[in-house]
């Protein structure tokens, strides 16, 4: 890895560290602020709304009018300030405005960082290694909180002797309940500081000038991508992507609250590190993906990715007191992501005409990062309230809802997803 590659790798680490620092805890943080399910839905839908708008903004405006590293730095500077502001407000409209501002600034940078990376790679096959920095960044975001979300008064009262005893006491003194809710605001401070750090780091990134003006054909590439939904196998995959996006977002929505519940009893400082097991497994699953696709094919690989959700939610639903099993089943997150979502992106790149691939990827991003997440963020706050009695959440019923959606997605894919031979798909018109 040369100096430029190292800078691109670190850029990806910071880019996904930001997202990974605040996302897991927000789903339990918002109810703790007293926000209604409708208010929670509005705040949470800032990100998918920005994902939908960002696809057009970053593709059609930002990367054609600004140097990419300057746009990235500007966005992270303002977005980081908005993120830090979230830690210091409990007012709904202020929180919503700051989150919307952050998301509108941050989401386009997901595409911009890819553009910067591809612009400076002589061999595009090196992108996988650069993008792995994002996964590592998400993992790293979890670990500061093993010391931030700690009851330091309890640690002091224990009078630990020596470094090892102090470390053991601190790691075992995680916060819970109201104290955890109050300390969770640090997730926004850490994420905001990382955003400001990335803004400064952009000064060291290689210059990436604006892209050339698009041709008339490029301007209408997204229309060609929409026309491709007329092919039954593409439409089926698009619908299944919506369903699976709902399911994986439901996992993020309920995981922190579930792990910290009396049934499971994980201390607050260990919740994010346990969830990061999924990202470690994602690296391993991505390494296995090419061989799996070659052996099993598109449909079977995707079905395995979806069924991994079913297994994970079934374990959550029926074995909530089996703490070791609950922790181990987070490994399946890597299978869920790599075997379905990563496979979808590879499939689109293989099957769509070359001049429509970028817009086709954006089309699936609208479903995966936008509409599917929006459906989850809208419905899950109301489902949580519906399945709550005397302050306790009936997680079994919630997780069985997610199980049902995932199972329906797997069956739909098995019955109706029949892509033609690759050669036929490439030569056929939209």
Steps between C-alpha positions, in 0.01 A plus 500: 500500500657826384454846659195589289335165574567552872329841489199357316481214751505742795236713328270198491578415864391847613202515263339188644622560856267802502192298400587204721546719809150651515269256320470203742391698806265750336211252494497473881610861557201667333230331714706595807466866401123458513444526125180343367512218240409751232779736606747211510398403147558853372849518651601151387372560147739793456767252391299304238354825368852633460597172331228548237581867442874439525499253211392775263696781669835321515466342155353797318646804676763463774764295321461702179536844658744462790836341566400182683738539795385860557134400489576217745683733738227766490225243559682334789577833664139617509361150548733441795386821667136395457578156643665644812198728545276191532669414830380822661131515417189314608261718301337311213510767230859594578605135499316435175651805329855409606459135395353601164787744445758235586344236276458734202870585530631152587310262270635646170852448634446122489507529121764773499750290697452220246562748218821625665622144545428387143657817358836414657512121455688372199335161544134508607544154654686677781176669603397202713800552727433875523130445572590253775622806689132597534412171668800535731391857579154376601661239726737754657207734573364249750803472725541850652163444667631210708662777708261790433181321609646400837384576856824665611362568847462128549853441371641751748301352786648157427855631562667278238865417558729509198431545131354155437258524793400853392438385143295201612291718732439766233398253231259334741337824615293585195207739533137400470156657529470877535876544543562328165235714333671816623850385404388387153522862386875437478433297184419827322803678644736220390339482154518879463866511603579230242318706237704809585818290489408375153435860391856590600639180346345599165779758470741207459291308245608500135327756282199362318365756249134516398388241250443603141155609397275206421399405152137501394497121534636518856232752599230246431681192632275489806196481269660201330553347844131548583403338170700196601245442777280377216701179510325271752820373663626856558166612646488198731851571628410867552195406710698241700771763561229718656387217727852407606587865561202520734625192686862607543390844617263336748804318638677831562179652636448240775846355568629752756176504700484119491859448612456742788166353607462297824462180293849531350665735747799626301659805662490821297874520435503156333195534273678664206808273516269196493316641199836562329547122487273520198741730317795271578297213355417719200870516409521120511176455306617741230819297466287189441250666267669444164542126563143474631356672193698273270379187679140589588401773253316828546162384629618244755764734639244779544249262663765392752565867579128559565450180701786604728263776618235238575742298712630806684155635585376153596786468749419846637131406530527157659831502691532851653654369823771299323750786510788312337279387212362853458854636471615228259203545267624853418750321274210446260489873427802452272308237303190722487694788350751329272279223363208728418583870480855470366380229262222728371754771414725247324198359314398846379853566377500170310150512349429863422626670181827687557352845431222448759694324778564807714136606487388141558714483815336827606158350430569213740656741751170692502329178607770372741613825668183698432154344472570180695660691787218755488237228533684354799554834671132587451348171617739380771434777755127420481561123513717548808224699670237244395698210646576674830317435825582647842822645367628165369542425128378166366810436290383156391205640308714778353768261381242261354371789285853545361531122459180493297610780266839333444341162436258656250795666324688169475194320361435779249858480377492120480175492300524803272864601454618334180773708331588394146843383400747783533570526126127536428456763768782711364384499143129545564360850477327664792 
